[in-house]
Amino acid sequence: MPLISPDDGYLTVFNLFETDTTALQDDVLIAMRDIIDHANYPGWISSTLHSGIDAPGTANYIQWRSLDDLEARYAGRKFRTKTVPEFHRLARTVRLLKTEVTFTQHHPALDGAVEISPKRDDYTVLIVLDTAPDQQKELLDTLAEPDEWIKDVPGYRSHTYLRGLDGTFVVNYAQWDSKELYDAFHTLPEEQRPSEVRDGRARARALVTRRQANTYSVVHSRSAEN
């Protein structure tokens, strides 16, 4: 199953679709699953499909060998004339985000690299933080730091920060035990967080121009044959 690591050198793409209804979400999941099951594109490493929980939508976490391989896929006639229009018909919003992993951390009880798989029961939180291009580095420097405090927060499993290649956003991909435990962390009063954590959160908020978030369960994954 796919592993998340800043050392693998992969291009990571998020295909994020927001839908108006769960029925349309299901239609997107069916269409995406078919694409994943038949993927044989040069340079494609893996695709992991996520189903929205808090709001209707889907996320596809895709690993590519290089940007050139991805661009060759995007340039394909079928992708341009059939795939893209179909998803725009089903989804209210479509974002195709090109990123690279810059930082990842996991709970000490979890051995090895961060794994994403439908065989796990992760409650996945995915947040896109838009920012000005001249402030992306500062935002990453603020967020992508080792956090010892969170390792003791009930329910925490892992979190990863990814840099948007166009310089306009940062992605936070996090795994938790359950919705209840994540919500307890998310709504924790600021005064109950360590001072350095509060300071970092305040600096990050000042750098973010828009926040897009949803929670997901992993429902399907496939990797290229070696």
Disulfide bonds with the S-S distance in Angstrom:
none
